[in-house]
């Protein structure tokens, strides 16, 4: 239904309801007032008749006829027993046959309260009549009752109702015309305003109406201001979108965006090149874009809204690093970034080969230097400069040998030439064996050692690798734990999944929070001067990290400055 029609119908219904309410009120209130006025007049006339009735009861029937004729009302004289002793409508002979009036409502009320009133249909004329009875009269007479028809009241009320109805009809017609004109004046600009809003939504140029109604005019002004602001924001969004599209298209990394169903939304030039598609080649959906198992698992995880670790893919001569992330709801979807890491991986391989080759080349001369220096130190006189210089050469040669050994180990692990050979390992025995070389140093520095691994379940690990892990951690902890400190190794079931978590804790100097994320990097030292003085190579924790991860585990560190450091390593449980 249109707005103009709704306004017209609503106004008309309101006026019609008001007219009906006036008619009902006229019927109720006016009829009540008229009937109350007639009842009051009848009561006064009845009291006057009671005063005029003579004591001679033989005259009462004739008096009732005479008074009824003069007043124009029916006069009924009733004694205390309820017997009618005179009535305007009945002669003397017919009075004996009349029904006893003692239980008539108005008579009963008059005897009890002095005045009684009743209304009912007349049995003879079938019209509504009002009866008013007044207690009084000469001895032998109890009640004087007067009655009159209410047809006049009905006529007067009906005439007034008809007048009100006619006036209401005229008001209804006038209000309808006025409502129609007003509704058209309000509805037309509102309809035009709605058309303008639809034009804004469709991107067309809107036409704003004019209106003399202040409220409608305010909405027009507000919509015009909103249109201007939307134009500005859309222009900014278009500019930002173009800038973003240009930026994505010029990126060296490939960018792939897909909706929640896997349909491709964005695929920049770099992604097409890295995936082997030409600028005009059709591209399948995200689920069919990769054939490698690792890439398909990553895509499935990201589309499902889960976190996924980056995966490396080998495509011909290229090495690609694929990373993905789920887009936020409600639209959802996935965003993938493809990076060409061929050159970094080649340089990394060159670096590893170089380090391994140099380390191999250094191993023989370092052994010779250390051997000759030990010979010179043994032949020199005790306390002489020659012995002191030779001991210094031996010390630094040994340190360089340790560095070369660590470099060789790290290169072998990183290059993939070494793979762990897991077997059942007795962690308690292995921990004691790894601690054995440090017993004298710990005694000299008054550092206690404790191993709480007796109840740990067996783990699957390469014994040599695990021994090297514990050796590196014990050596590192002993170098940073002051006299009177403590080093402890413990094991407990892993918190997440099956396996065992091994912890090596010390009460040493601790590591500052800003250094913790980098302590497993090669050659990184939280305190370079102190570590260099104590003979650390800077590769121990890096080797630990690579050995643990080669077993499918992970390693992390927790530390508090001045209170100590705890290294946590997770290893898989022994399969039955």
Secondary structure in CASP SS format (residue, H / E / C, confidence):
PFRMAT SS
TARGET T0000
AUTHOR 0000-0000-0000
METHOD secondary structure of the structure
MODEL  1
X C 1.00
X C 1.00
X H 1.00
X H 1.00
X H 1.00
X H 1.00
X H 1.00
X H 1.00
X H 1.00
X H 1.00
X H 1.00
X H 1.00
X H 1.00
X H 1.00
X H 1.00
X H 1.00
X H 1.00
X H 1.00
X H 1.00
X H 1.00
X H 1.00
X H 1.00
X H 1.00
X H 1.00
X H 1.00
X H 1.00
X H 1.00
X H 1.00
X H 1.00
X H 1.00
X H 1.00
X H 1.00
X H 1.00
X H 1.00
X H 1.00
X H 1.00
X H 1.00
X H 1.00
X H 1.00
X H 1.00
X H 1.00
X H 1.00
X H 1.00
X H 1.00
X H 1.00
X H 1.00
X H 1.00
X H 1.00
X H 1.00
X H 1.00
X H 1.00
X H 1.00
X C 1.00
X C 1.00
X C 1.00
X C 1.00
X H 1.00
X H 1.00
X H 1.00
X H 1.00
X H 1.00
X H 1.00
X H 1.00
X H 1.00
X H 1.00
X H 1.00
X H 1.00
X H 1.00
X H 1.00
X H 1.00
X H 1.00
X C 1.00
X C 1.00
X E 1.00
X E 1.00
X E 1.00
X E 1.00
X E 1.00
X C 1.00
X C 1.00
X C 1.00
X C 1.00
X C 1.00
X E 1.00
X E 1.00
X E 1.00
X E 1.00
X C 1.00
X C 1.00
X E 1.00
X C 1.00
X C 1.00
X C 1.00
X C 1.00
X H 1.00
X H 1.00
X H 1.00
X C 1.00
X C 1.00
X C 1.00
X C 1.00
X C 1.00
X C 1.00
X C 1.00
X H 1.00
X H 1.00
X H 1.00
X H 1.00
X H 1.00
X H 1.00
X H 1.00
X H 1.00
X H 1.00
X C 1.00
X E 1.00
X E 1.00
X E 1.00
X E 1.00
X E 1.00
X E 1.00
X E 1.00
X C 1.00
X C 1.00
X C 1.00
X C 1.00
X C 1.00
X C 1.00
X E 1.00
X E 1.00
X E 1.00
X E 1.00
X E 1.00
X E 1.00
X E 1.00
X E 1.00
X C 1.00
X C 1.00
X C 1.00
X C 1.00
X C 1.00
X C 1.00
X C 1.00
X E 1.00
X E 1.00
X E 1.00
X E 1.00
X E 1.00
X E 1.00
X E 1.00
X C 1.00
X H 1.00
X H 1.00
X H 1.00
X H 1.00
X H 1.00
X H 1.00
X H 1.00
X H 1.00
X H 1.00
X H 1.00
X H 1.00
X H 1.00
X H 1.00
X H 1.00
X H 1.00
X H 1.00
X H 1.00
X H 1.00
X H 1.00
X H 1.00
X H 1.00
X H 1.00
X H 1.00
X H 1.00
X H 1.00
X H 1.00
X H 1.00
X H 1.00
X H 1.00
X H 1.00
X H 1.00
X H 1.00
X H 1.00
X H 1.00
X H 1.00
X H 1.00
X H 1.00
X H 1.00
X H 1.00
X H 1.00
X H 1.00
X H 1.00
X H 1.00
X H 1.00
X H 1.00
X H 1.00
X H 1.00
X H 1.00
X H 1.00
X H 1.00
X H 1.00
X H 1.00
X C 1.00
X C 1.00
X C 1.00
X C 1.00
X C 1.00
X C 1.00
X C 1.00
X C 1.00
X C 1.00
X C 1.00
X C 1.00
X H 1.00
X H 1.00
X H 1.00
X H 1.00
X H 1.00
X H 1.00
X H 1.00
X H 1.00
X H 1.00
X H 1.00
X H 1.00
X H 1.00
X H 1.00
X H 1.00
X H 1.00
X H 1.00
X H 1.00
X H 1.00
X H 1.00
X H 1.00
X H 1.00
X H 1.00
X H 1.00
X H 1.00
X H 1.00
X H 1.00
X H 1.00
X H 1.00
X H 1.00
X H 1.00
X H 1.00
X H 1.00
X H 1.00
X H 1.00
X H 1.00
X H 1.00
X C 1.00
X C 1.00
X C 1.00
X C 1.00
X E 1.00
X E 1.00
X E 1.00
X E 1.00
X E 1.00
X C 1.00
X C 1.00
X C 1.00
X C 1.00
X C 1.00
X E 1.00
X E 1.00
X E 1.00
X E 1.00
X C 1.00
X H 1.00
X H 1.00
X H 1.00
X H 1.00
X H 1.00
X H 1.00
X H 1.00
X C 1.00
X C 1.00
X C 1.00
X C 1.00
X C 1.00
X C 1.00
X C 1.00
X C 1.00
X C 1.00
X C 1.00
X H 1.00
X H 1.00
X H 1.00
X C 1.00
X C 1.00
X C 1.00
X C 1.00
X H 1.00
X H 1.00
X H 1.00
X H 1.00
X H 1.00
X H 1.00
X H 1.00
X H 1.00
X H 1.00
X H 1.00
X H 1.00
X C 1.00
X C 1.00
X C 1.00
X C 1.00
X C 1.00
X C 1.00
X C 1.00
X E 1.00
X E 1.00
X E 1.00
X E 1.00
X E 1.00
X C 1.00
X C 1.00
X E 1.00
X E 1.00
X E 1.00
X E 1.00
X E 1.00
X E 1.00
X E 1.00
X E 1.00
X E 1.00
X C 1.00
X C 1.00
X C 1.00
X C 1.00
X C 1.00
X C 1.00
X C 1.00
X E 1.00
X E 1.00
X E 1.00
X E 1.00
X E 1.00
X E 1.00
X E 1.00
X C 1.00
X H 1.00
X H 1.00
X H 1.00
X H 1.00
X H 1.00
X H 1.00
X H 1.00
X H 1.00
X H 1.00
X H 1.00
X H 1.00
X H 1.00
X H 1.00
X H 1.00
X H 1.00
X H 1.00
X H 1.00
X H 1.00
X H 1.00
X H 1.00
X H 1.00
X H 1.00
X H 1.00
X H 1.00
X H 1.00
X H 1.00
X H 1.00
X H 1.00
X H 1.00
X H 1.00
X H 1.00
X H 1.00
X H 1.00
X H 1.00
X H 1.00
X H 1.00
X H 1.00
X H 1.00
X C 1.00
X C 1.00
X C 1.00
X C 1.00
X C 1.00
X H 1.00
X H 1.00
X H 1.00
X H 1.00
X H 1.00
X H 1.00
X H 1.00
X H 1.00
X H 1.00
X H 1.00
X H 1.00
X H 1.00
X H 1.00
X H 1.00
X H 1.00
X H 1.00
X H 1.00
X H 1.00
X H 1.00
X H 1.00
X H 1.00
X H 1.00
X H 1.00
X H 1.00
X H 1.00
X H 1.00
X H 1.00
X H 1.00
X H 1.00
X H 1.00
X C 1.00
X C 1.00
X C 1.00
X C 1.00
X C 1.00
X C 1.00
X C 1.00
X C 1.00
X E 1.00
X E 1.00
X E 1.00
X C 1.00
X H 1.00
X H 1.00
X H 1.00
X H 1.00
X H 1.00
X H 1.00
X H 1.00
X H 1.00
X H 1.00
X H 1.00
X H 1.00
X H 1.00
X H 1.00
X H 1.00
X H 1.00
X H 1.00
X H 1.00
X H 1.00
X C 1.00
X C 1.00
X C 1.00
X E 1.00
X E 1.00
X E 1.00
X E 1.00
X E 1.00
X C 1.00
X C 1.00
X C 1.00
X C 1.00
X C 1.00
X C 1.00
X E 1.00
X E 1.00
X E 1.00
X C 1.00
X H 1.00
X H 1.00
X H 1.00
X H 1.00
X H 1.00
X H 1.00
X H 1.00
X H 1.00
X H 1.00
X H 1.00
X H 1.00
X H 1.00
X H 1.00
X H 1.00
X H 1.00
X H 1.00
X H 1.00
X H 1.00
X C 1.00
X C 1.00
X C 1.00
X C 1.00
X C 1.00
X E 1.00
X E 1.00
X E 1.00
X E 1.00
X E 1.00
X E 1.00
X E 1.00
X E 1.00
X C 1.00
X C 1.00
X C 1.00
X C 1.00
X C 1.00
X C 1.00
X E 1.00
X E 1.00
X E 1.00
X E 1.00
X E 1.00
X E 1.00
X E 1.00
X C 1.00
X C 1.00
X C 1.00
X C 1.00
X C 1.00
X C 1.00
X H 1.00
X H 1.00
X H 1.00
X H 1.00
X C 1.00
X C 1.00
X C 1.00
X C 1.00
X C 1.00
X C 1.00
X C 1.00
X C 1.00
X C 1.00
X C 1.00
X C 1.00
X H 1.00
X H 1.00
X H 1.00
X H 1.00
X H 1.00
X H 1.00
X C 1.00
X C 1.00
X C 1.00
X C 1.00
X C 1.00
X C 1.00
X H 1.00
X H 1.00
X H 1.00
X H 1.00
X H 1.00
X H 1.00
X H 1.00
X H 1.00
X H 1.00
X H 1.00
X H 1.00
X C 1.00
X C 1.00
X C 1.00
X E 1.00
X E 1.00
X E 1.00
X E 1.00
X E 1.00
X E 1.00
X E 1.00
X C 1.00
X C 1.00
X C 1.00
X E 1.00
X E 1.00
X E 1.00
X E 1.00
X E 1.00
X E 1.00
X E 1.00
X E 1.00
X C 1.00
X E 1.00
X C 1.00
X C 1.00
X C 1.00
END
